[in-house]
């Protein structure tokens, strides 16, 4: 499943003398030149990974055209990220399967990008999105789709699937604050179908969208700042034995900054 995201300056110098002459020559009844208001600009795409080209040397290039960071595939205990093909020729990511409860070690894998300014929005409008494919049977505990930062350390923005009901969740924690804010979707997304999940921070609102429709919202402080020097991780928060790893399929991960 692919979701397309659509996406001269002339400098002149006029001498002071010429400027005065031009002003004096203008008739006094000439109306002022009309001015055109600048068209409003929306959020800009700042990073995107479609995975269509797979990985080259374990690295996935940003396809936004904005110079976003490269993702690096990392694994533990034999965990490998697979790039599987779709019917339309595109590819998506398949993360390691959920381990048996009796397993002593579990294969784990994630994608990681270094911290960059465009992924540290501060108090600005910010959206992060991914297309997910997951079943309830693939869920044990919460499943981290994407995360930058750690709660209680600087700040955090995150997208995850909740452990109990399989609902999409958008999570933020501000710089220097302990409060965790969560927007939860009204219905689960663990039905084995593709769903586009989007988190949106706008002013005092943190909202979650599923397949283009807003499905949940919570109020946050307008001063809540999302800035940290930690990497972006996709598919899991870390390699701890009991981390909230994601075990489904993933596609078209991107971020927009306003």
N, C-alpha and C positions, 0 to 999 in steps of 0.2 A: 504494500500500500504506500503510495507516494502522495504527498500533499504539496502541491506547488506553491511556492511563496513568491508571487511576482515582485518583482522589484523593478563666462569667458570674461574672464573678468577683464575689462578694459580699464587701464589706468591712464589718466591724462593729467597734464599739468597746465594750468592757465596762469599767465603772468598777472600780477595784481593790476597793472595798467590796462591790459586788455579787458579784464573783468569789469573795471569801472566804466570804460567806454561802452561796452555792450549793455550795461545796465542803463546808461544815460540815453542810448539810442532807442530803447524800448518805449512805445507809446504808453501814456499813462492809463489808457482805458483798456489795455490788453489784459484779459483774464489770466489768473495764475495757471500755470501748467497743471493738468490733471495728474493726480498721483494714484497709483494702483497699489492696493494693499497686498502685502505678500501672502501667498496662499499658505494656509496652515499646513504644517508638516506633521506627519504621524511618527510613530516609533520606527526606528531604523533597525533592520536586520544586522546583527553584529557578529553572529557565529551560527554555523549550521553544518551538520554532518548527516548526509543522506545515506552513506555506506554503500552506494552503488558501485564504487570502484574497489570495495573490499579494503584490505590493509596492504601496504607496501612496507616490508620490513617491520611489521608489527605496528605501523603507524597509519592513522586515518586522517587525511587532509580535510581541512575546513573548505566548504564549498560555497560560502556566502559571498565571496568576492570582496569581503571587507578585511581580509587579513586576520581572520580568527585563528586561535591556536590549534595546533595539531594534537589529536588524541593518540595516546600510546596504550597498547593492549598490555595488561599485566595479569599474571595468574599465580595461583598458589596451589600446592598439592595436586598438580596435574591439571588444573583448570585451564581451559582453552576457550576463547571466543571464536565462534564460527560465523562466517558470512554466507548466508544462504540466499539462493536466487528466488525471485518472485516470478509470477507468470508473465509479467510485462518486461522482464529482463532486468529489473532493479534488484537490489539486494537489501537484506536487513540483517540485524545481529541476533544470534542465538546464544544465550548465556548458558553456563553449565546447569545440568539438571539438579533438582532438589535431591539431597542425600537421604538415604534411609536413616531412620531414627537410631538404628543400631551401629551406624558407621563410626569408626574411630577417627577418620579423616574425611574431609569433604573437598572436592574440587571447587575452587573459587576463582572468579575472573572478573575484571572490571576494565573500564577505559578511563584514562586520566589525562587532563589537560592542565597546564600551568596557569596560575592566576594571571589575569590580564585586566587592564582598566575597564574594558567593555563589559566584563562579568562582575564588576563591583559597582552597582548602580547608585549606591548611597541612598538618597531619598527620592530618586527619580522614578518615573514610570518604567516598569520592567515586566517583561513576559518571558516565561520559559516553557517549552513545549516538547512533547514527544508522542509518537504513536506506539501504543503498547498492545501486546497480545499475550494474555495470561489466563490460566484457569485457576479455580479455587484449589485444585489438587497441587498446583505448583507454588502455593503460598504457605509458608510456615513462619509466623512472626511477620513483622512489617517487611515490605520489599522496597528498597531504595532504587528509584529509577535514576534520579540525578541529584547531586548534592554538592554545594560549595560552602565550606565552613562547618563548624561543629557547635552545637548549642552549648552555651556557657563559655565559649572561646571566641572572642571578637564578635562574630555575627554568623548567620546562616540563612541560606535559602535552599529549599529542597522540594522535590516531588517524590511521593511514595505511594504505595498501595497499603492500606490499613490491614492489620492482621485479622481482625475479628469479622468484618463484613466485606472486605475486599473493595472498599471504596477508595477512589482517588483522593489524595490529600496534598494540599499545598502548605508548606511550613516555613515560617520565618522567625528569626530571633535577631533583634537589633544589637548594634554595637553597645557594649557596656550595660546590657539589660539581661535579666534572667527570664523574663516572660516569653513563653513560646506561643505563637499564634498559629492556629490551624484552620484552614478552610476545607471542609469535607464535601465530596459529591453526595447527592441525595441517594444515588443508586450505585451498586457495585459495578466494576468493570472487569470482573474475573469470569467472563462467560465464554472464553475461547474465541472471541471475535476481536478484530482490530478496532481500537478506539484512539482517537486523538485527544490527549489530555493537555490542557494549557493552564498554567498558573499566571495570574496577573496581579501585580501590585500597582495600585493607582491611588495616590493620595492617602486617604484613610481606609482604603478598601483592599482586602486580599481576597481574590475570587478564584474559583476553580471552574473550568469549562470542560465539558465532555462533548466531543463531536460538534464543536462550535456553539453549543448552548451553555449558558451559565447554570451550574448545578449546585453551587454553594458559595457562601461568602462569610467573611468575618471582618470586624472593624479593628484597625491597627492605628497606632499613633502616626500622625503625619511626619513626625521627626524620626521615626524608626529608620536607621541607616544600615544598609546591607553592604558592608565593606570588610574584606579580610584578605589575607595573603595566602590562604590555603588553596590547594588545587581543586578543580572541578572533577568530580568522580561520577561516572555513569555505570550503573549496574551494582553498586554497593558502596558503603561508606569507608571500608578498610578491609584488611585481611584477618581480623580477629576470628577465632574459631566459630563464634556464634554471631557473626555480623548479619545485618539485615540485607542479605544478598537478593538480587533479582534473578529469577530463574526462567523468565519467559523470553519472548521475542521483542525486539525494539527497532524502531525505524524513525527517520526524519527528526532528529533532535536539533532544536535551534533556540536562539535567544534574541529578543528585541529590546532595544533601549530607547526611551523617549526623553 
